[in-house]
Amino acid sequence: MKNKNNALKIALVQSVLHWENPIANRAMFNGKIEQIEEDVDVIVLPEMFTTGFTMSPQNIASEEGSITLNWMKDIAARKNSAIIGSIVYNEKQTYFNRLFFVKPNGETFTYDKRHTFTLAGEHKKYQSGKQRLVVGYKGFNFCPLICYDLRFPVWSRNTENIDILLYSANWPAPRINAWDALLKARAIENMVFCIGVNRIGEDNEGHEYPGHTSMYSPLGNELALSKKEEILIVEVTKNEIEKLRNKLTFLEDRDQFNLLD
């Protein structure tokens, strides 16, 4: 199905992470990605995939952001696939939890996490983003968001003809039921394919991550779910979205609103 606008194959990489070690994480993900034998159109990595969910961004060398972005561009070109994931990014001594969407030709789009996780003090360490990102790729409109954004339906609302809502996350075990329920809800209310890519394992702060990387259909049907370290390959089809939206015209009745800072 590769290179056809009607369908996309997406690789969801659910992995443990090396704490605050970009070099080790890049090497690990490089090995995992190279093992993907079938052609895929998109590769999705967890939130802060080079460090884990660290609240000490000063521990990460300032040049690591550009090094990882160049690594993503290299992966995208070699695999002829877009690659998506967020990292700690230092911009003039201001830190961002920044997601990159890199196309195979090197074209790059960025999204800074809007809802920094106040429970962990993320808002004290990272600058919140102000703009949502929608990227057109191979006939599909992607809206990539980050972890805590999932709890805020207004920010996720399908107002721009989105086909795929995608959440890159470090979502811990005690609240994993909320992760499952909210991914399903975002799919239903927006009539989109909703994808969540979580990490797995324990971090250096003692937080346990159970995975639950998953995908839901526009009707909220669970199409994929993983609770172990692996790469899930899922497929989305444009025909399914169009067929459902033509039959069930719920989006035509959505409320109109503007977000105010």
Secondary structure as UniProt FT lines:
FT   TURN            2..3
FT   TURN            5..6
FT   STRAND          7..14
FT   TURN            19..20
FT   HELIX           22..34
FT   STRAND          42..44
FT   TURN            47..51
FT   HELIX           57..59
FT   TURN            62..63
FT   HELIX           64..79
FT   STRAND          82..91
FT   TURN            92..93
FT   STRAND          94..102
FT   TURN            104..105
FT   STRAND          108..112
FT   HELIX           118..120
FT   HELIX           122..125
FT   STRAND          135..137
FT   TURN            138..139
FT   STRAND          140..146
FT   HELIX           147..151
FT   HELIX           153..156
FT   STRAND          164..168
FT   HELIX           173..175
FT   HELIX           176..190
FT   STRAND          193..197
FT   STRAND          200..202
FT   TURN            204..205
FT   STRAND          208..210
FT   STRAND          213..216
FT   TURN            218..219
FT   STRAND          222..226
FT   STRAND          230..237
FT   HELIX           238..247
FT   HELIX           250..253
//
